[in-house]
Amino acid sequence: MEKLELSVSLLKKALETLRVSFDVSKSLSILNNEEYMLTAQDSTIQRFEYCYDSFWKVLKRYIVVTYDIQDANSPRSVFFACVRKKAVSEQEGAVLIDMIADRNLTTHSYDVVEIREIVSRIPGYYKIMHEITERLLK
């Protein structure tokens, strides 16, 4: 249980850094400087990636401790287990599955338009990760 609590604490700190990246991006958009915006976008993507990785691993620990589910070893299987156990709603589960696809694309895509579309969805992913974390992992 202590390991779960420590992981939750670290996840909350990581999510806060992601939230801050939105504020920075908004502030930099006023300057209308493409280089600054690309740098802020890169920062948001990097922070999203490590928040996503921390989030699914914390949920994995949660389902092991709470439901004794030992065989969920990937983000998809962890998210499905959370839906099955009603720890997250089906609607939340659908967003989490979309988040997997976008996380995978951030790693392998170099298409600026595609990346910008993903960046536009990251605040929604932040919101759901934050809400689930606060609800399940107080």
Residue pairs with C-beta under 8 A, 6 or more apart in sequence:
1 65
3 61
4 58
4 61
4 62
4 65
4 137
7 54
7 57
7 58
7 61
8 58
8 133
8 137
10 54
11 51
11 54
11 55
11 58
11 133
11 137
12 133
14 47
14 50
14 51
14 54
15 51
15 55
15 126
15 129
15 130
15 133
17 47
17 51
18 44
18 47
18 48
18 51
18 122
18 126
19 126
19 130
21 40
21 43
21 44
21 47
22 44
22 123
22 126
24 40
24 43
25 37
25 40
25 41
25 43
25 44
28 36
28 37
28 40
29 37
41 115
41 116
41 119
44 119
44 122
45 106
45 115
45 118
45 119
45 122
48 103
48 106
48 122
48 125
48 126
49 103
49 106
49 107
51 126
51 129
52 75
52 99
52 103
52 125
52 129
55 129
55 132
55 133
56 75
56 78
56 79
58 133
58 137
59 78
59 79
59 82
59 87
59 132
59 136
60 72
60 73
60 78
62 87
62 136
62 137
63 69
63 72
63 78
63 81
63 82
63 85
63 87
64 70
66 85
66 87
67 81
67 85
69 81
69 85
71 77
72 78
72 80
72 81
75 96
75 100
75 103
76 97
76 100
79 88
79 93
79 96
79 97
79 100
80 93
82 88
82 93
82 96
83 89
83 90
83 92
83 93
87 136
88 96
88 132
88 136
92 128
92 132
95 124
95 125
95 128
96 128
98 121
99 125
99 128
102 118
102 121
102 122
102 125
105 114
105 115
105 118
106 115
106 118
109 115
109 118
